[in-house]
């Protein structure tokens, strides 16, 4: 059984991100790496925040690539 909300969300995502989320994944991966490698003092709260954003976009890309 299909979920109308899920299908609507997929359509919106394809309009907003026609090339997928890889650009966002690359951006947030770069930010995560920069914060983790911060030699002065990596901020664990910032690392967690960036990690959550990265997970969000990975999940979105996964759903685009595997819709069912």
N, C-alpha and C positions, 0 to 999 in steps of 0.2 A: 504494500500500500504506500502510495507516495504522500509526502508531506508538503502541502502547498507553501507553508512558510519557508521550508528548506529550499524548495525550487525557486521561490521569489528571491531569497537571499543569494542564491547562486547566480541568478540573472543580474542582480545589483553588483555583485562582486566582479562579474565579467565585464560590466560597463565601466566600473571604477578602475579595475586593474586588468585591462585586456591582455596584457602580457604576463599575468600572474603576479605572484608576490616575491619573486626571486630578488628583485631590487631592494625590497624592504628587508628581506632575510639577509642579504649581503650587508646592507647598511647597519642593521642592529648587531650582526656578527662582528663587524668592524668596531662598533662602539663597545661591545662586550669585551673584545680582546684588548682594546685600549685601556679600559678601566681595570681589567684583571692585571695587565702588565704595568700599571701605574706604579713606578718604583718608589714613589714617596709614601703613599698609603692608599691602597685600593679601598674603596668605600663599599662595604658589603651590601648596604641598602641600595646603592646605585646598581651594583652587580645584579641583585635580585630583581630590581625594577626592569633593567634592560633584558634580563633573562626571560621575564614574563612576557615582554613585548615580542621578543624573538620567538618564543613558544607560540604566541598568538598567530603570528604570520606563517610559521611552519604549519600550524594546524589549518589555516586558511588555504595554503598551497596544497596540502594533503587532500583537503576536501575538493578542490578544483580538479586535482589529478585523479581522484578516486571518488566520484560522486555517489556511488551506491555501495 
